[in-house]
Amino acid sequence: MLRRNDLIAAGALLIAFAGGASAWLDQPGSIEVPPGRTDPGSYVVQPLVEAPSIHIADDTLLPVARFETRGRVLHIERFKPYQSLANWIPGLRPATHDIGLGYGPMTDTTNVARFRYSHEGASNGLRALFLRPRDAMTQTEWDALAPHVTNIHVIPSSDAIYAQIKRIRHGELVTLRGDLVNLRDSAGRTASTSVTAGDRDCEIMYVTEVVIGRL
C-alpha cells in the first residue's frame, strides 16, 4: 500500500511532467526554407506627434511611430502572461513574445544556418536576441550579416492578434503592423523603443496586424 509521502511525491512528479510537456508543446515550430530564397524585408517608421496613450492594466504605452516590418523569423520566445520581461526591463510586462527577424541576406537559409539563435539577458540587463556563429567567421562576414537582424518585444493589441502570433513558426516570412511604443508602469519605471533598423537595440511594438507568409 502506498504511503502518504509516496503519493505526494508521485503527484509532484506528475505535475512536473505535465508542466514540462505543456512547455514543450508550446514551443514554436519551424518550416523548411530552401537556400537561395531571399526577401529584402521592410522596416518603415512614420513618426507620431502627441499620439493618444494606450493603457493596459497598470501600464501606459506611449506611441512614438507607426511601424510596419517584414522579415524572416529567426527565433521566437514566448512568455507567460505578465511574466515576460519584468526582471529585465522594468515596466515591460505586457510583452508576450520576443521575435527575432532577419532582413535581406539574413532571409537566405545559407546565411541563417551559419548562426545559433537565443533570447537571453544581455550584460546591460536587457533582453536581447543573441547570434552566435556555428563556425569560424571573419569580422567582415559578421559586419555584412549582423546589421540585418532585429529583435521585437511584441505587445498584442487583442486576443485575436495574440492567437495569430502564437501560430508563427521559425522560418516564416512575417509582416507586423502597429505602433512603436515607449512604456511607463505605475511605479514610474520606463522602457524605450528603438526606431532605427540595424542599431542592435530592440523595438517595442504594439501589434495590430499580423500577416504570415513564406519565402
VEXVEXRO-959801 format. One record per atom (N, C-alpha, C, O): x, y, z; residue in one letter. Coordinates in steps of 0.1 Angstrom, whole numbers, padded with zeros to 4 digits, always signed. Each point is the difference from the previous one (the first is absolute). Last residue first. Layout:
<sites>
XYZA
...
</sites>
This chain:
<sites>
+0087+0324-0478L
+0010+0005-0010L
-0002-0008-0013L
+0006+0002-0010L
-0047+0006+0045R
+0012-0008-0002R
+0009+0006-0011R
-0005+0008-0008R
-0035+0011+0047G
+0002-0005-0013G
+0012-0009-0001G
+0006-0004+0010G
-0043+0035+0024I
+0009-0011+0000I
+0002-0006-0014I
-0010-0004-0006I
-0007+0051+0033V
-0002-0007-0012V
+0011-0011-0001V
+0012+0004+0001V
-0038+0032+0037V
+0010-0010-0003V
-0003-0007-0013V
-0012-0004-0002V
-0001+0052+0035E
-0003-0009-0012E
+0012-0009-0002E
+0011+0004+0001E
-0013+0027+0036T
-0014+0000-0004T
-0004-0009-0012T
-0011-0002-0002T
+0051+0011+0045V
-0003-0006-0013V
-0015+0000-0003V
-0008-0005+0009V
+0049+0032+0019Y
-0014-0003+0002Y
-0006-0005-0013Y
-0003+0008-0009Y
+0056-0007+0026M
-0010+0002-0010M
-0014-0004+0005M
-0001-0011+0005M
+0057+0024+0003I
-0012-0004+0009I
-0012+0003-0009I
-0002+0012-0003I
+0057-0023-0010E
-0013+0008-0002E
-0010-0005+0010E
-0001-0012+0003E
+0057+0011+0002C
-0013-0007-0002C
-0011+0010-0002C
-0001+0011+0005C
+0056-0008-0018D
-0009+0002+0011D
-0014-0006-0004D
-0002-0003-0011D
+0039+0005-0019R
+0002-0011+0010R
-0008+0003+0013R
+0002-0008+0010R
-0001+0032-0054D
+0008+0006+0011D
+0002-0010+0011D
+0007+0004+0010D
-0032-0009-0054G
+0014-0003+0001G
+0008+0005+0011G
+0012-0001+0000G
-0058+0026-0013A
+0005-0013-0005A
+0015-0002+0002A
+0007+0009-0003A
-0040+0024+0032T
+0010+0000-0011T
+0004-0014-0003T
+0003-0008+0009T
-0030+0026+0028V
-0007+0004-0012V
+0009+0000-0012V
-0004+0006-0011V
-0002-0028+0066S
+0008+0004-0012S
-0009+0005-0011S
-0011-0005-0001S
-0006+0007+0053T
+0001-0008-0012T
+0011+0006-0009T
+0003+0012+0000T
-0010-0011+0056S
-0001+0007-0012S
+0003-0009-0012S
+0008-0009+0000S
-0026+0010+0055A
+0007-0007-0010A
-0002+0007-0013A
-0011+0004-0003A
+0004+0006+0061T
-0003+0002-0014T
+0009-0010-0009T
+0010-0005+0005T
-0035+0017+0049R
+0012-0006-0008R
-0004+0000-0015R
-0011-0001-0004R
-0018+0016+0041G
+0008+0010-0007G
+0012-0006-0007G
+0007+0008-0006G
-0043-0031+0030A
+0010+0004+0009A
+0009+0011-0006A
+0010+0005+0006A
-0046-0027-0029S
-0006+0008+0011S
+0011+0005+0009S
-0003+0010+0008S
+0020-0019-0058D
-0009-0007+0009D
-0005+0009+0012D
+0004+0011+0001D
+0012-0004-0055R
+0002+0004+0013R
-0010-0007+0009R
-0011-0002-0003R
+0036+0001-0051L
-0009-0004+0010L
+0003+0006+0013L
+0011+0004+0003L
-0007+0003-0061N
+0007+0000+0012N
-0010-0004+0011N
-0013+0001-0002N
+0009-0015-0052V
-0004+0007+0012V
+0011+0000+0011V
+0008-0009+0001V
-0025+0000-0057L
+0011-0001+0009L
-0003+0009+0012L
-0005+0011-0001L
-0034-0035-0031D
+0007+0012+0005D
+0013-0004+0008D
+0000-0010+0007D
-0025-0017-0049G
-0005+0005+0013G
+0008+0013+0003G
+0003+0008-0009G
+0000-0058-0023R
-0004+0015-0001R
-0005+0004+0014R
-0006-0007+0007R
+0037-0036-0033L
-0007+0006+0012L
-0003+0014-0003L
+0009+0008-0004L
+0005-0056-0025T
-0002+0015+0000T
-0008+0004+0012T
-0010-0006+0003T
+0042-0040-0019V
-0010+0006+0008V
+0000+0016-0002V
+0010+0006+0000V
+0009-0057-0018L
+0001+0014-0004L
-0012+0007+0006L
-0011-0002-0004L
+0035-0046+0022E
-0011+0007-0007E
+0004+0014-0003E
+0007+0006+0007E
+0020-0036+0019G
+0001-0002-0014G
-0010+0007-0008G
+0002+0002-0012G
-0013-0018+0062H
+0013+0004-0005H
+0001-0002-0015H
-0004-0011-0005H
-0044+0020+0024R
+0010-0010+0001R
+0013+0005-0005R
+0001+0009-0008R
-0053+0008+0029I
+0012+0003-0008I
+0010-0011+0002I
+0003-0004+0011I
-0046+0008+0012R
+0001-0009-0011R
+0012+0002-0009R
+0003-0008-0008R
-0016+0036+0046K
+0004-0013+0005K
+0002-0010-0011K
+0006-0011+0002K
-0022+0054-0013I
+0015+0001+0004I
+0004-0014+0005I
+0011-0005-0003I
-0057+0012-0005Q
+0008-0001-0013Q
+0015+0000+0003Q
+0007-0008-0006Q
-0036+0013+0043A
-0002-0013-0006A
+0008-0002-0013A
+0006-0010-0003A
-0008+0053+0023Y
+0008-0009+0008Y
+0000-0014-0006Y
+0010-0007+0000Y
-0038+0039-0018I
+0013+0002-0005I
+0010-0009+0008I
+0009-0006-0006I
-0054+0005+0019A
+0001-0005-0014A
+0015+0001-0005A
+0005-0009-0006A
-0017+0029+0048D
+0001-0015+0001D
+0002-0006-0014D
+0007-0010-0001D
+0009+0060+0004S
-0012-0007+0003S
+0003-0015+0002S
+0011-0005-0003S
+0023+0037-0005S
-0011+0010+0002S
-0013-0007+0004S
-0009+0007+0004S
+0063-0023+0004P
-0012-0002-0008P
-0011+0010+0004P
-0002+0004+0011P
+0057-0002-0007I
-0012+0002+0008I
-0012-0001-0009I
-0003+0009-0007I
+0059-0022+0005V
-0013+0001-0006V
-0011+0001+0010V
+0000-0008+0010V
+0055+0018-0021H
-0008-0004+0012H
-0015+0003-0005H
-0004+0011-0002H
+0048-0021-0030I
-0012+0008+0003I
-0007-0006+0012I
-0003-0012+0001I
+0054+0013-0030N
-0008-0007+0010N
-0012+0009+0004N
+0002+0012+0003N
+0034-0018-0049T
-0005+0008+0011T
-0009-0009+0009T
-0003-0011-0004T
+0042+0012-0041V
-0008-0007+0010V
-0005+0009+0010V
+0007+0010+0004V
+0026-0002-0040H
-0012-0003-0006H
-0009-0009+0009H
-0009-0008-0005H
+0054+0023+0015P
-0008+0011+0000P
-0014-0002-0006P
-0009+0008+0001P
+0044-0043+0000A
-0007+0003+0013A
-0009+0012+0000A
-0010+0000+0007A
+0038-0016-0046L
-0013-0007+0003L
-0007+0005+0013L
-0012+0002-0001L
+0055+0014-0018A
-0009+0000-0011A
-0013-0007+0003A
-0010+0003-0008A
+0045+0000+0040D
-0004+0013-0003D
-0010+0001-0012D
-0009+0009-0001D
+0031-0050+0012W
-0009+0003+0011W
-0007+0014-0003W
-0012+0002+0001W
+0046-0017-0030E
-0012-0007-0002E
-0010+0003+0010E
-0012+0002-0003E
+0054+0018+0008T
-0007+0005-0012T
-0013-0007-0003T
-0010+0006-0003T
+0038-0021+0037Q
-0007+0012+0004Q
-0007+0006-0011Q
-0011+0006+0001Q
+0019-0059-0003T
+0008+0012+0000T
-0008+0012+0005T
-0013+0000+0000T
+0006-0053+0013M
-0006+0011-0008M
+0009+0012+0001M
+0004+0004+0011M
-0009-0061+0003A
+0008+0012-0001A
-0006+0010-0010A
-0005-0004-0011A
-0031-0028+0030D
+0014-0003-0004D
+0007+0013-0001D
-0005+0011+0003D
-0039-0010+0012R
+0002-0014+0002R
+0015-0004-0003R
+0005-0009+0007R
-0024+0058+0011P
+0004-0007-0012P
+0003-0015+0004P
+0005-0003+0010P
-0040+0036+0015R
+0013-0006+0002R
+0004-0008-0012R
-0007-0010-0004R
-0031+0050+0023L
+0005-0008-0011L
+0014-0005+0003L
+0008+0008+0004L
-0053+0012+0027F
+0014-0003-0002F
+0003-0008-0012F
-0007-0011-0002F
-0032+0047+0024L
+0002-0012-0009L
+0015-0001-0002L
+0007+0009-0005L
-0031+0013+0050A
+0005+0003-0014A
+0001-0014-0007A
-0001-0010+0006A
-0013+0041+0043R
-0002-0013-0007R
+0003+0003-0015R
-0004+0010-0005R
+0027+0018+0048L
-0012-0001-0009L
-0001-0014-0006L
+0010-0008+0000L
+0026+0025+0029G
-0012-0003+0008G
-0013-0002-0009G
-0010-0002+0005G
+0058+0009-0018N
-0006+0012+0005N
-0013-0002+0007N
-0007+0010+0003N
+0031-0046-0023S
+0008+0006+0010S
-0005+0013+0006S
+0003+0003+0011S
-0039-0037-0033A
+0013+0005-0004A
+0007+0006+0012A
-0005+0001+0011A
-0032-0042-0017G
+0003+0012+0006G
+0014+0005-0004G
+0009-0007+0001G
-0037-0024-0035E
+0007-0001+0013E
+0000+0014+0006E
-0002+0010-0007E
-0014-0044-0037H
-0004+0012+0007H
+0005-0001+0014H
-0003-0009+0007H
+0023-0014-0055S
-0007-0002+0013S
-0003+0014+0006S
+0006+0010-0003S
+0017-0041-0043Y
-0007+0011+0005Y
-0006-0003+0014Y
-0005-0011+0002Y
+0047-0003-0041R
-0009-0005+0010R
-0007+0013+0006R
+0006+0010+0001R
+0018-0014-0052F
-0001+0005+0014F
-0009-0009+0008F
-0009-0007-0005F
+0017+0003-0043R
+0014+0002+0006R
+0000+0003+0014R
+0010+0001+0007R
-0050-0007-0036A
+0006-0013+0006A
+0014+0002+0006A
+0005-0009+0006A
-0027+0045-0030V
-0007-0003+0013V
+0006-0012+0007V
+0001+0000+0012V
+0013+0011-0056N
+0006+0009+0010N
-0006-0003+0014N
+0006+0000+0010N
-0022-0025-0047T
+0014-0002+0000T
+0007+0009+0011T
+0009-0005+0007T
-0055+0009-0016T
+0003-0011+0009T
+0015-0002+0000T
+0005-0005+0011T
-0028+0052-0021D
+0005-0011-0008D
+0005-0011+0010D
+0008+0003+0009D
-0023+0040+0005T
-0011-0008-0003T
+0004-0012-0008T
-0008-0010-0002T
+0038+0045+0016M
-0004-0008+0011M
-0014-0007-0002M
-0006-0004+0010M
+0024+0036-0042P
+0009-0012+0000P
-0003-0010+0012P
+0003-0012-0001P
-0040+0046-0002G
+0010-0001-0011G
+0008-0012+0001G
-0006-0011-0001G
-0016+0018+0047Y
-0003+0007-0013Y
+0011-0002-0010Y
+0011-0004+0003Y
-0033-0019+0047G
+0011+0003-0009G
-0005+0006-0013G
-0011-0002-0004G
-0007-0003+0060L
-0002+0001-0014L
+0013+0002-0008L
+0009+0007+0004L
-0031-0024+0048G
+0012+0005-0008G
-0003-0002-0015G
-0003-0010-0004G
-0029+0016+0050I
+0001-0006-0013I
+0013+0006-0007I
+0000+0012-0002I
-0027-0019+0053D
+0011+0006-0007D
+0001-0007-0013D
+0000-0012-0001D
-0045+0017+0035H
+0010-0007-0009H
+0012+0009-0002H
-0001+0012-0001H
-0036+0003+0028T
-0003-0015+0000T
+0011-0008-0007T
+0001-0012+0002T
-0007+0064+0025A
+0005-0008-0011A
-0002-0015+0001A
+0002-0005+0011A
-0013+0040+0023P
-0011-0004-0010P
+0006-0008-0012P
-0008-0007-0007P
+0036+0025+0044R
-0007-0012+0003R
-0010-0004-0011R
-0003-0012-0002R
+0040+0048+0011L
-0003-0006-0013L
-0008-0013+0002L
+0001-0009-0008L
+0018+0040+0043G
-0012+0006-0007G
-0004-0007-0013G
-0009+0004-0006G
+0059-0010+0023P
-0011+0005+0008P
-0011+0006-0008P
+0002+0008-0009P
+0033-0045-0006I
-0003+0014-0004I
-0012+0004+0009I
-0011-0004-0003I
+0030-0037+0013W
+0010+0005-0009W
-0002+0014-0003W
+0009+0008+0001W
-0038-0036+0026N
+0013-0001+0006N
+0011+0006-0008N
+0011+0002+0005N
-0056-0005-0021A
+0000+0009+0012A
+0013+0000+0007A
+0004+0010+0006A
-0023-0030-0049L
+0013+0006+0001L
+0001+0009+0013L
+0009+0009+0001L
-0046-0043-0008S
+0009+0000-0011S
+0014+0006+0003S
+0010-0008+0001S
-0054-0003+0022Q
+0012-0004+0006Q
+0011+0000-0011Q
+0010-0007+0001Q
-0058+0016-0008Y
+0005+0010+0010Y
+0012-0006+0008Y
+0003+0005+0011Y
-0023-0042-0039P
-0007+0013+0001P
+0006+0008+0012P
+0001-0005+0011P
+0031-0029-0034K
-0012-0002+0008K
-0006+0014+0001K
+0007+0010+0001K
+0025-0018-0043F
+0000+0002+0014F
-0014-0003+0007F
-0010+0000-0007F
+0044-0013-0040R
-0013+0003+0006R
+0001+0002+0015R
+0008-0007+0006R
+0026+0011-0051E
-0001-0004+0013E
-0014+0005+0005E
-0004+0011-0001E
+0032-0021-0049I
-0011+0005+0008I
+0001-0005+0014I
+0004-0011+0003I
+0027+0018-0053H
-0001-0006+0014H
-0012+0007+0007H
-0002+0012-0001H
+0012-0005-0046L
+0012-0007+0004L
-0002-0007+0013L
+0005-0011+0002L
-0037+0032-0044V
+0000-0003+0014V
+0012-0009+0003V
+0001-0011-0005V
-0007+0048-0035R
+0000-0014+0002R
+0002-0002+0016R
+0008+0006+0006R
-0031+0040-0026G
+0012-0008+0001G
-0002-0014+0002G
-0011-0005+0003G
-0012+0059-0006R
-0002-0014-0006R
+0014-0006+0000R
+0010+0005-0004R
-0040+0040+0027T
+0012-0007-0002T
-0003-0014-0006T
-0010-0006+0003T
-0011+0059+0013E
-0002-0012-0007E
+0013-0007-0003E
+0009+0006-0005E
-0032+0036+0038F
+0011-0009-0004F
-0005-0011-0008F
-0010-0007+0004F
+0001+0060+0020R
-0006-0011-0007R
+0011-0009-0005R
+0011+0005-0004R
-0001+0026+0047A
+0000-0001-0014A
-0009-0012-0005A
-0001-0010+0007A
+0005+0025+0039V
+0009+0010-0005V
+0000-0001-0016V
+0005+0010-0006V
-0038-0025+0053P
+0004-0001-0014P
+0009+0011-0005P
-0003+0012+0002P
-0007-0033+0047L
+0001+0013-0006L
+0005-0002-0015L
+0012-0001-0002L
-0036-0028+0046L
+0007-0001-0012L
+0000+0013-0007L
-0011+0006-0002L
+0003-0026+0055T
-0003+0010-0011T
+0009-0001-0011T
+0012+0001+0001T
-0031-0034+0043D
+0011+0005-0008D
-0006+0010-0011D
-0011-0002-0005D
-0012-0027+0038D
+0006+0011+0007D
+0011+0007-0008D
+0008+0008+0005D
-0044-0034-0032A
+0001-0002+0015A
+0006+0012+0006A
-0005+0011-0001A
+0008+0000-0043I
-0002-0015+0001I
+0003-0003+0015I
+0011+0001+0005I
-0020+0044-0041H
+0001-0005+0014H
-0003-0015+0000H
-0010-0004-0005H
+0028+0047-0030I
-0007-0013+0001I
+0002-0006+0014I
+0012-0001+0004I
-0009+0055-0028S
+0006-0012+0007S
-0009-0011+0000S
-0012+0001-0002S
+0013+0037-0037P
-0006-0003+0012P
+0007-0012+0006P
+0004-0009-0007P
+0024+0043-0023A
-0010-0011-0002A
-0006-0004+0013A
+0007+0001+0011A
+0027+0036-0027E
-0011+0001+0010E
-0011-0011-0002E
-0012+0004+0000E
+0043-0005-0038V
+0001+0011+0009V
-0012+0001+0008V
-0011+0000-0005V
+0041-0039-0027L
-0012+0006+0005L
+0002+0011+0009L
+0010+0000+0007L
+0019-0028-0049P
-0001+0006+0013P
-0014+0006+0003P
-0007+0005-0009P
+0022-0046-0022Q
-0006+0012-0003Q
-0002+0007+0014Q
-0010-0004+0007Q
+0039-0040-0032V
-0003+0008+0012V
-0006+0013-0004V
+0006+0008-0007V
+0008-0060-0014V
-0006+0013-0003V
-0005+0007+0013V
-0008-0005+0007V
+0035-0039-0029Y
+0001+0007+0013Y
-0004+0014-0002Y
+0008+0009-0004Y
-0004-0061-0024S
-0006+0013+0001S
+0002+0005+0014S
-0002-0007+0010S
+0023-0033-0048G
-0006+0004+0013G
-0005+0014-0001G
+0001+0007-0010G
+0019-0038-0025P
+0007+0012+0005P
-0004+0005+0014P
+0007+0007+0007P
-0006-0059-0024D
-0009+0011-0001D
+0007+0013+0006D
+0007-0001+0010D
+0005-0053-0031T
+0002+0011+0008T
-0011+0010-0002T
-0008+0000-0009T
+0029-0054-0002R
-0012+0009+0000R
+0002+0011+0009R
+0004-0002+0012R
+0029-0032-0016G
-0001+0009-0013G
-0012+0008+0000G
+0000+0010-0008G
+0002-0058+0035P
+0010+0011-0002P
-0002+0008-0013P
-0005-0006-0010P
-0038-0018+0034P
+0012-0004-0008P
+0010+0012-0001P
-0005+0012-0001P
-0029-0024+0042V
+0002+0010-0011V
+0012-0003-0008V
+0011+0001+0005V
-0047-0024+0035E
+0012-0001-0008E
-0001+0010-0011E
-0010+0002-0007E
-0013+0003+0057I
-0002-0005-0014I
+0013-0001-0007I
+0009+0007+0003I
-0028-0008+0052S
+0008+0005-0010S
-0004-0005-0014S
-0006-0011+0000S
-0016+0020+0055G
+0005-0009-0010G
+0009+0007-0010G
+0003+0012+0001G
-0012+0002+0052P
-0003+0003-0014P
+0006-0011-0009P
+0010-0006+0003P
-0026-0005+0048Q
+0012+0005-0007Q
-0004+0003-0015Q
-0007-0008-0006Q
-0021-0012+0041D
-0002+0014-0003D
+0012+0006-0007D
-0001+0012-0004D
+0001-0057+0020L
-0010+0001-0010L
-0003+0014-0004L
-0004+0003-0011L
+0034-0012+0047W
+0005-0005-0013W
-0010+0002-0011W
+0004+0003-0011W
-0018+0008+0054A
+0010+0010-0005A
+0006-0005-0013A
+0002+0008-0009A
-0032-0037+0031S
-0007+0012-0005S
+0010+0010-0006S
-0002+0006-0010S
+0020-0044+0030A
-0007-0003-0012A
-0007+0012-0006A
+0001+0002-0012A
+0018+0002+0055G
+0010-0001-0010G
-0005-0003-0014G
+0004+0006-0010G
-0034-0005+0046G
+0005+0013-0002G
+0011+0000-0011G
+0000+0009-0009G
-0017-0050+0024A
-0010+0007-0008A
+0005+0014-0003A
-0003+0005-0011A
+0030-0031+0039F
+0000-0005-0014F
-0010+0007-0009F
+0003+0003-0011F
-0001+0008+0057A
+0012+0005-0007A
+0000-0005-0014A
+0004+0007-0009A
-0038-0022+0036I
-0002+0014-0003I
+0012+0005-0007I
-0002+0008-0010I
+0004-0052+0024L
-0010+0001-0011L
-0002+0015-0003L
-0001+0003-0012L
+0029-0013+0049L
+0006-0004-0013L
-0009+0001-0012L
+0004+0005-0010L
-0021+0004+0053A
+0009+0010-0004A
+0007-0003-0013A
+0002+0009-0008A
-0030-0042+0028G
-0007+0011-0005G
+0008+0012-0005G
-0002+0006-0011G
+0023-0043+0032A
-0006-0004-0013A
-0008+0011-0007A
+0001+0003-0012A
+0015+0003+0056A
+0011+0000-0009A
-0004-0003-0014A
+0004+0006-0010A
-0036-0009+0044I
+0004+0014-0002I
+0011+0001-0010I
+0000+0008-0009I
-0012-0051+0023L
-0011+0006-0008L
+0003+0014-0004L
-0002+0005-0011L
+0030-0027+0041D
+0002-0006-0014D
-0010+0006-0009D
+0003+0004-0012D
-0006+0006+0057N
+0011+0007-0006N
+0003-0004-0014N
+0004+0007-0009N
-0037-0029+0035R
-0005+0013-0004R
+0012+0008-0007R
-0003+0007-0009R
+0003-0060+0004R
+0000+0009+0011R
-0004+0014-0005R
+0001+0003-0012R
-0014-0052-0011L
+0008+0012+0000L
-0002+0009+0012L
-0011+0002+0005L
+0007-0057-0008M
-0008+0012+0000M
+0009+0012+0000M
+0010+0001+0008M
</sites>
